[in-house]
C-alpha cells in the first residue's frame, strides 16, 4: 500500500520500483533513473519530489504523477486540474503555482518570478505556451531545473501541446515583486 507523501524537509531512503523520468538539478536535463535506484527523498513540494541519488550523481526532481515509483501516493497538487469553466490562462497560472524553487517554499508566481505568459494556437487545435520568468538572483543555478519543471507541468494541461519557459533578467527581480500571499508565507 502506498504511503502518504513526505512533508517539506523530511528525508527517507527508497528504491525506485520502476524506471522513472527525472529532471537533474540544477542543470534541468531530463533523464530516466532506472528501477532499483536508491534515492533519498529530501522534500515534497508543489506536488513533486526532490531526491538524491549517489549512484547517478546528484539531485533530481521527480514529478508527483510518478509518486508510485517512490512507493508513495500522488501528492495533492501533483496533477494540474483545470477548474470547471476555467480558461487556458487560468490553467497555466494554476500549473505555475505548483512550481517551486527548491530552496524557497513559495511558488514561482507568488515569488514574482513570472514576467510574461503567452498562449498561441497551433495546428490541430492545440496550444503552445511561452513563459518568461526570472530568478531571485542571477547566480542561482536552479533556473534550468525550475524552467524544466514548469514546462512539464504546463504540458500536462489538456489542450497544450508545447511549452517553453525562458529565463530572463530584465527587469531584475527584487523582493517587492513578491505577492501578498508570498509575503504572508515568508512572514514579511
C-alpha positions as CSV (number, residue, x, y, z in Angstrom):
1,X,0.0,0.0,0.0
2,X,1.3,3.5,-0.9
3,X,2.3,5.8,1.9
4,X,1.4,9.5,2.1
5,X,3.9,11.9,0.6
6,X,6.6,13.5,2.8
7,X,6.3,17.0,4.1
8,X,8.9,19.6,3.2
9,X,12.3,18.8,4.8
10,X,11.7,15.2,5.8
11,X,14.1,12.5,4.5
12,X,13.7,8.8,3.6
13,X,15.7,6.3,1.5
14,X,13.7,4.2,-1.0
15,X,14.5,2.2,-4.1
16,X,12.6,3.2,-7.3
17,X,10.1,0.5,-8.2
18,X,10.3,1.3,-11.9
19,X,12.2,3.3,-14.5
20,X,11.3,6.9,-13.6
21,X,11.6,10.2,-15.6
22,X,13.5,12.9,-13.6
23,X,15.0,16.3,-14.1
24,X,18.6,16.8,-13.0
25,X,19.1,19.6,-10.5
26,X,20.4,22.2,-11.2
27,X,21.1,21.6,-14.9
28,X,17.5,20.9,-15.9
29,X,18.5,17.9,-18.0
30,X,15.8,15.3,-18.5
31,X,16.8,11.6,-17.8
32,X,15.5,8.3,-16.7
33,X,16.5,6.8,-13.3
34,X,16.4,3.0,-13.6
35,X,14.2,0.8,-11.4
36,X,16.1,-0.3,-8.3
37,X,18.0,3.0,-7.9
38,X,18.3,4.0,-4.3
39,X,17.3,7.6,-3.7
40,X,17.0,9.8,-0.6
41,X,13.7,11.7,-0.7
42,X,14.6,15.1,0.7
43,X,11.4,17.0,0.1
44,X,8.0,17.0,-1.4
45,X,6.9,20.5,-2.5
46,X,4.4,21.7,-5.2
47,X,3.4,18.1,-5.9
48,X,6.8,16.9,-6.9
49,X,9.8,15.3,-5.1
50,X,13.4,16.3,-4.7
51,X,15.6,13.2,-4.4
52,X,19.3,12.5,-4.2
53,X,20.9,9.6,-5.9
54,X,24.6,8.8,-5.1
55,X,24.8,6.2,-7.9
56,X,23.6,8.8,-10.5
57,X,25.5,11.8,-9.1
58,X,23.3,14.3,-7.5
59,X,19.8,15.8,-7.0
60,X,16.8,15.1,-9.2
61,X,13.2,16.4,-9.4
62,X,10.6,13.6,-9.8
63,X,7.0,14.6,-10.8
64,X,4.2,13.8,-8.4
65,X,2.5,11.7,-11.0
66,X,5.4,9.3,-10.6
67,X,5.0,9.0,-6.8
68,X,4.2,5.3,-7.1
69,X,7.8,4.7,-8.2
70,X,8.8,6.0,-4.8
71,X,6.2,3.9,-3.0
72,X,4.1,7.0,-2.2
73,X,0.6,8.3,-3.1
74,X,0.3,11.1,-5.6
75,X,0.5,14.3,-3.5
76,X,-2.1,17.0,-3.6
77,X,-1.2,19.5,-6.3
78,X,0.8,17.0,-8.4
79,X,-1.8,16.8,-11.1
80,X,-2.8,20.1,-12.6
81,X,-6.5,20.1,-12.7
82,X,-8.4,22.6,-14.7
83,X,-11.2,24.2,-12.6
84,X,-14.7,23.8,-14.2
85,X,-15.2,26.6,-16.7
86,X,-11.6,27.8,-16.3
87,X,-9.9,29.1,-19.4
88,X,-6.5,28.0,-20.5
89,X,-4.8,31.1,-19.0
90,X,-6.2,30.2,-15.5
91,X,-5.0,26.6,-16.0
92,X,-1.5,27.8,-16.9
93,X,-1.5,30.0,-13.8
94,X,-2.6,27.1,-11.6
95,X,0.2,24.9,-13.1
96,X,2.9,27.6,-12.4
97,X,1.7,27.9,-8.8
98,X,2.8,24.2,-8.3
99,X,6.4,25.1,-9.3
100,X,8.9,26.0,-6.6
101,X,12.5,27.0,-6.2
102,X,13.7,24.0,-4.1
103,X,15.3,26.4,-1.7
104,X,12.3,28.6,-1.1
105,X,8.9,27.1,-0.1
106,X,6.9,29.7,-2.1
107,X,5.6,29.1,-5.6
108,X,7.2,30.9,-8.5
109,X,4.1,33.0,-9.2
110,X,3.9,34.3,-5.7
111,X,7.6,34.9,-5.6
112,X,7.1,37.3,-8.5
113,X,9.3,35.3,-10.9
114,X,6.8,35.1,-13.8
115,X,7.1,38.1,-16.1
116,X,5.0,37.1,-19.1
117,X,2.8,34.3,-20.3
118,X,1.7,34.0,-24.0
119,X,-0.7,31.3,-25.3
120,X,-0.9,30.7,-29.0
121,X,-2.9,28.4,-31.2
122,X,-1.0,25.7,-33.1
123,X,-2.0,23.4,-35.9
124,X,-4.6,20.8,-34.9
125,X,-6.5,23.0,-32.4
126,X,-3.9,22.7,-29.6
127,X,-1.9,25.5,-27.9
128,X,1.7,26.5,-27.2
129,X,2.5,28.3,-24.0
130,X,5.6,30.6,-23.8
131,X,6.6,31.9,-20.4
132,X,9.3,34.4,-19.5
133,X,10.5,34.1,-15.9
134,X,13.4,35.3,-13.8
135,X,15.1,34.1,-10.7
136,X,15.8,35.7,-7.4
137,X,19.5,36.1,-8.2
138,X,21.5,35.8,-11.5
139,X,23.9,33.5,-9.9
140,X,21.2,31.0,-9.0
141,X,21.9,27.7,-10.6
142,X,18.4,26.4,-10.4
143,X,17.0,28.2,-13.4
144,X,17.1,25.3,-15.8
145,X,15.6,22.9,-13.3
146,X,12.7,25.2,-12.4
147,X,12.1,26.0,-16.1
148,X,12.0,22.3,-17.0
149,X,9.6,21.6,-14.1
150,X,7.3,24.4,-15.2
151,X,7.4,23.2,-18.9
152,X,6.4,19.7,-17.8
153,X,3.5,20.9,-15.7
154,X,2.2,23.2,-18.4
155,X,2.4,20.4,-21.0
156,X,0.3,18.3,-18.7
157,X,-2.7,20.6,-19.2
158,X,-5.3,19.4,-21.6
159,X,-5.1,21.3,-24.9
160,X,-1.4,22.2,-24.5
161,X,1.0,20.5,-26.9
162,X,4.1,22.5,-26.3
163,X,5.6,24.8,-23.7
164,X,8.8,26.9,-23.5
165,X,9.9,28.6,-20.3
166,X,12.7,31.2,-20.9
167,X,14.7,32.6,-18.0
168,X,15.3,36.4,-18.5
169,X,17.0,39.0,-16.3
170,X,15.2,42.2,-17.3
171,X,13.9,43.7,-15.2
172,X,16.0,42.4,-12.3
173,X,14.0,40.7,-9.6
174,X,13.6,42.3,-6.2
175,X,11.7,41.4,-3.1
176,X,8.9,44.0,-3.8
177,X,7.8,41.6,-6.6
178,X,6.6,39.0,-4.0
179,X,2.8,38.8,-3.9
180,X,0.9,39.5,-0.7
181,X,0.3,35.7,-0.3
182,X,4.1,35.1,-0.6
183,X,4.9,37.8,1.9
184,X,2.5,36.2,4.4
185,X,4.2,32.8,4.0
186,X,7.6,34.4,4.5
187,X,6.4,36.4,7.5
188,X,7.3,39.8,5.9
